[in-house]
Amino acid sequence: MYEQNRATTAGELWTFNTEPTIGDVDLTGFKVEAMDGSIGKIDEATYDVGSSYLIVDTGPWIFGKKVMLPAGVVQRIDPEGELVFVNRTKDEIKNAPEFDDSLVNDEYRGRLGDYYGGQVGATGTSQVGAAGQLGQTGQVGPDDEFTR
């Protein structure tokens, strides 16, 4: 297993770090894969610079709970497979502050930013990966679930 370097600025937490930018890709309906398995499908995605996020419907996994994921936790995207890979575990996502669309404000985003530590996973320059997958380079080994 590899060790993640999650240091980044708070602004980067709310910005997609994939290259080329994903502004032309509608992520609604894409499946979301945490580091240790599937967590659900994207209900909504925003692409505002410095304040982007995903709303993920976890379905029966956490009793139909929806979660907000800052764009900076997206490690890579597979447009052909309609998959989004995030650099968090299922438990980290499950234990995040509960999402309530009526409470999405600066205070909630601040709590979510504190929870995720204003940090993202792999470091390095962004690149287009194999088979059209968008994402970042980093310390990912050949036997991890992201490169299989």
Summary of the structure (lengths in Angstrom):
residues: 148
radius of gyration: 14.0
end to end distance: 13.6
largest distance: 42.2
contacts: 423
relative contact order: 0.24
helix: 22%
strand: 26%
